[in-house]
């Protein structure tokens, strides 16, 4: 099975590219969502490090259960590199375990010829060293800003602060042993059908070459 990665800067469109790959029947694991499960699995250890105030009542039927307030936790760690490193030391091993479980499951059930690991922090996963190639979805800064304002309703200052946190994303440095393929995704949503078709064609060209 060909094991590939999918990543990109914020609002470049990697999740959109992932949806197009899934529409072709290719398994894609969303590690960003998987991280939410990892956080809940490790919530007791996280609370022991960062304080029980980050736990809030669950909105599910079991009101006695507590869940992590991700926004509160984010405020604690994203402006504090040392705190972020402590959180990652707790969460990343759990994420790696869940990734391996997913790979084992699809190998047993589907036996696909190719699958993708979709993650913003792909380079921080243990699986990164095993990837055959990596798709890096790209878009100009202005396009990404427009998308962020439309999607997340953030101020320009908030958007630029978020983007600045990714200033050290250099794919060739993070993935020295895997082939890196850049996939431009420059549309602003003005002509969605044409933009989708163009991105699909780029993905199909890569897949045809890799197969």
SEKEKE-308885 format. One line per field, with one value per residue (C-alpha): chain; x, y, z; residue in one letter. Coordinates in nm, 4 decimals, always signed. Example, Ala and Ser with C-alpha at 12.3 -4.5 7.8 and 13.67 -1.06 7.14 Angstrom:
ch: (A:A)
px: (+1.2300:+1.3670)
py: (-0.4500:-0.1060)
pz: (+0.7800:+0.7140)
aa: (A:S)
END
This chain:
ch: (A:A:A:A:A:A:A:A:A:A:A:A:A:A:A:A:A:A:A:A:A:A:A:A:A:A:A:A:A:A:A:A:A:A:A:A:A:A:A:A:A:A:A:A:A:A:A:A:A:A:A:A:A:A:A:A:A:A:A:A:A:A:A:A:A:A:A:A:A:A:A:A:A:A:A:A:A:A:A:A:A:A:A:A:A:A:A:A:A:A:A:A:A:A:A:A:A:A:A:A:A:A:A:A:A:A:A:A:A:A:A:A:A:A:A:A:A:A:A:A:A:A:A:A:A:A:A:A:A:A:A:A:A:A:A:A:A:A:A:A:A:A:A:A:A:A:A:A:A:A:A:A:A:A:A:A:A:A:A:A:A:A:A:A:A:A:A:A:A:A:A:A:A:A:A:A:A:A:A:A:A:A:A:A:A:A:A:A:A:A:A:A:A:A:A:A:A:A:A:A:A:A:A:A:A:A:A:A:A:A:A)
px: (+0.0000:+0.1254:+0.1202:+0.1047:+0.0786:-0.1387:-0.0565:-0.0418:-0.0609:-0.3803:-0.6559:-0.4492:-0.7210:-0.5793:-0.9128:-1.0852:-0.8245:-0.8861:-1.2579:-1.1792:-0.9490:-1.2172:-1.4697:-1.2411:-1.2635:-0.9173:-0.9030:-0.7953:-0.7313:-0.7992:-0.5346:-0.6555:-0.9900:-0.8085:-0.6246:-0.9559:-1.0050:-0.6487:-0.7064:-1.0169:-0.8389:-0.5636:-0.7812:-0.6931:-0.3211:-0.3748:-0.5803:-0.3112:-0.0579:-0.2677:-0.5333:-0.8811:-1.0338:-0.9781:-1.2422:-1.6039:-1.9306:-2.0117:-2.3062:-2.3904:-2.6605:-2.4093:-2.3869:-2.1573:-1.8779:-1.6219:-1.4507:-1.1562:-1.2344:-1.0116:-1.0401:-0.9293:-0.6447:-0.5477:-0.5194:-0.2787:-0.0458:-0.0373:+0.1368:+0.3670:+0.6105:+0.7093:+0.3459:+0.2733:+0.5671:+0.4322:+0.0899:+0.2366:+0.4413:+0.1123:-0.0997:+0.1320:+0.2058:-0.1693:-0.2200:+0.0497:-0.1233:-0.4585:-0.2984:-0.1528:-0.4917:-0.6557:-0.3956:-0.4409:-0.8191:-0.8214:-0.5603:-0.7818:-1.1108:-1.0387:-0.6840:-0.6513:-0.3662:-0.3159:-0.4182:-0.3458:-0.2598:-0.4027:-0.2493:-0.1462:+0.1339:+0.2156:+0.5872:+0.5301:+0.3736:+0.5769:+0.4249:+0.5863:+0.9083:+0.7184:+0.5396:+0.6131:+0.5283:+0.3608:+0.1128:+0.1549:-0.1489:-0.0507:-0.2249:-0.1075:-0.1200:-0.3962:-0.6140:-0.5613:-0.6553:-0.9776:-1.0657:-0.9905:-1.2121:-1.4947:-1.4604:-1.3573:-1.4931:-1.1646:-1.0151:-0.7159:-0.4957:-0.6141:-0.5609:-0.2075:-0.1225:-0.2427:-0.0518:+0.2625:+0.2652:+0.3335:+0.6241:+0.8715:+0.6772:+0.9399:+0.8344:+1.1785:+1.3234:+1.0486:+1.0336:+1.3860:+1.3306:+0.9924:+0.9001:+0.7171:+0.4577:+0.3080:-0.0578:-0.1650:-0.5162:-0.5459:-0.9197:-1.1221:-1.4520:-1.5663:-1.5927:-1.6280:-1.7047:-1.4041:-1.1784:-1.2861:-1.2273:-0.8805:-0.7844:-0.9290:-0.7194:-0.4040:-0.4763:-0.5601:-0.2310:-0.0386:-0.2296:-0.1860:+0.1878:+0.2235:+0.0226)
py: (+0.0000:+0.3452:+0.5657:+0.9366:+1.2598:+1.5652:+1.8970:+2.2714:+2.6082:+2.7362:+2.8012:+2.6665:+2.4080:+2.0747:+1.9613:+2.0492:+1.8439:+1.5625:+1.5650:+1.5277:+1.2323:+1.0673:+1.1181:+0.8999:+0.6247:+0.6864:+0.6525:+0.9759:+1.0096:+1.3544:+1.3735:+1.7155:+1.5577:+1.2561:+1.4951:+1.5818:+1.2144:+1.1922:+1.4964:+1.3425:+1.0108:+1.1912:+1.4547:+1.3443:+1.3773:+1.7121:+1.8387:+1.7227:+1.9390:+2.2441:+2.2458:+2.1025:+2.4358:+2.3301:+2.0575:+2.1549:+1.9567:+1.7529:+1.8592:+1.4936:+1.3024:+1.2015:+1.5409:+1.4080:+1.3507:+1.6238:+1.7252:+1.9489:+2.3118:+2.3368:+2.7150:+2.7586:+2.5151:+2.6936:+3.0247:+2.8607:+2.6990:+2.8788:+3.1885:+2.9784:+2.7507:+2.5627:+2.4892:+2.3842:+2.1433:+1.9898:+1.9421:+1.7880:+1.5465:+1.4174:+1.4189:+1.3196:+0.9638:+0.9051:+1.0454:+0.8140:+0.5169:+0.6118:+0.6566:+0.3055:+0.1678:+0.3345:+0.1960:-0.1519:-0.1244:-0.0135:-0.2741:-0.5456:-0.4151:-0.2364:-0.3258:-0.0016:+0.0555:+0.4053:+0.6098:+0.9596:+1.0998:+1.4531:+1.6725:+2.0327:+1.9070:+1.6083:+1.6506:+1.5920:+1.2490:+0.9309:+0.8086:+1.0964:+0.8988:+0.6184:+0.8305:+0.7519:+1.1025:+1.4163:+1.6533:+2.0096:+2.2203:+2.5839:+2.9166:+3.2813:+3.4735:+3.7069:+3.4128:+3.2461:+3.5666:+3.6003:+3.2380:+3.2772:+3.5841:+3.4054:+3.0751:+3.1731:+3.5288:+3.6472:+3.9953:+4.0595:+4.0845:+3.7464:+3.5883:+3.7221:+3.6085:+3.2585:+3.2544:+3.3807:+3.0688:+2.8683:+3.0788:+2.7917:+2.5457:+2.4331:+2.0989:+2.0104:+2.0439:+1.8484:+1.5647:+1.5156:+1.1531:+1.1779:+1.3169:+1.6476:+1.7564:+2.1054:+2.1359:+2.4982:+2.5821:+2.9498:+2.9991:+3.2508:+3.0712:+3.3091:+3.0254:+2.7226:+2.4624:+2.5609:+2.5858:+2.2442:+2.0924:+2.2453:+2.1072:+1.7658:+1.7586:+1.8391:+1.5626:+1.3126:+1.3890:+1.3184:+0.9996:+0.8704:+0.9358:+0.7683:+0.4631)
pz: (+0.0000:-0.0919:+0.2165:+0.1342:+0.3299:+0.2782:+0.4407:+0.3870:+0.5567:+0.7157:+0.4600:+0.1704:+0.1127:+0.2261:+0.3722:+0.0452:-0.1399:+0.1096:+0.0276:-0.3429:-0.2717:-0.0584:-0.3395:-0.5520:-0.2916:-0.1461:+0.2352:+0.4047:+0.7776:+0.9241:+1.1970:+1.3108:+1.4078:+1.5450:+1.7753:+1.9404:+2.0277:+2.1543:+2.3731:+2.5277:+2.5797:+2.7687:+2.9388:+3.2906:+3.2269:+3.0529:+3.3484:+3.5892:+3.4058:+3.3130:+3.5858:+3.6250:+3.5195:+3.1563:+3.2040:+3.1423:+3.1603:+2.8533:+2.6384:+2.5743:+2.7572:+3.0234:+3.1877:+3.4594:+3.2087:+3.1598:+2.8371:+2.7625:+2.6885:+2.3810:+2.3617:+2.7208:+2.6677:+2.3484:+2.5312:+2.7748:+2.5237:+2.1908:+2.3252:+2.5440:+2.3548:+2.6714:+2.7587:+2.3997:+2.4094:+2.7317:+2.5723:+2.2578:+2.4695:+2.6112:+2.2953:+2.0121:+2.1344:+2.1603:+1.8098:+1.6760:+1.8396:+1.6837:+1.3402:+1.3582:+1.4638:+1.1630:+0.9245:+1.0659:+1.0324:+0.6689:+0.5773:+0.7219:+0.5808:+0.2536:+0.1501:-0.0520:-0.2947:-0.1545:+0.1492:+0.2783:+0.6204:+0.6296:+0.9003:+0.9541:+1.1810:+0.9652:+1.0320:+1.4052:+1.3584:+1.3861:+1.0592:+0.8663:+0.8221:+0.6495:+0.3880:+0.0237:-0.0931:+0.0363:-0.1249:-0.0026:-0.0927:-0.1513:-0.2006:-0.2063:+0.1210:+0.0020:-0.1041:+0.2330:+0.4160:+0.2173:+0.2893:+0.6603:+0.6908:+0.5126:+0.6976:+1.0493:+1.0770:+1.2290:+1.2248:+1.0015:+1.3095:+1.4367:+1.0956:+1.0607:+1.4142:+1.3314:+1.0037:+1.1772:+1.3949:+1.0780:+0.9572:+0.9950:+0.7775:+0.5241:+0.3689:+0.2306:+0.5815:+0.7552:+0.4999:+0.3666:+0.2638:+0.0898:-0.2493:-0.2113:-0.4657:-0.4449:-0.5458:-0.6150:-0.4996:-0.5838:-0.6321:-0.4336:-0.4791:-0.7527:-1.0055:-0.7744:-1.0420:-1.2534:-0.9481:-0.8265:-1.1701:-1.1875:-0.8460:-0.9357:-1.2519:-1.0562:-0.8064:-1.0814:-1.2557:-0.9371:-0.8623:-1.2176:-1.1967:-0.8554:-0.9528)
aa: (X:X:X:X:X:X:X:X:X:X:X:X:X:X:X:X:X:X:X:X:X:X:X:X:X:X:X:X:X:X:X:X:X:X:X:X:X:X:X:X:X:X:X:X:X:X:X:X:X:X:X:X:X:X:X:X:X:X:X:X:X:X:X:X:X:X:X:X:X:X:X:X:X:X:X:X:X:X:X:X:X:X:X:X:X:X:X:X:X:X:X:X:X:X:X:X:X:X:X:X:X:X:X:X:X:X:X:X:X:X:X:X:X:X:X:X:X:X:X:X:X:X:X:X:X:X:X:X:X:X:X:X:X:X:X:X:X:X:X:X:X:X:X:X:X:X:X:X:X:X:X:X:X:X:X:X:X:X:X:X:X:X:X:X:X:X:X:X:X:X:X:X:X:X:X:X:X:X:X:X:X:X:X:X:X:X:X:X:X:X:X:X:X:X:X:X:X:X:X:X:X:X:X:X:X:X:X:X:X:X:X)
END
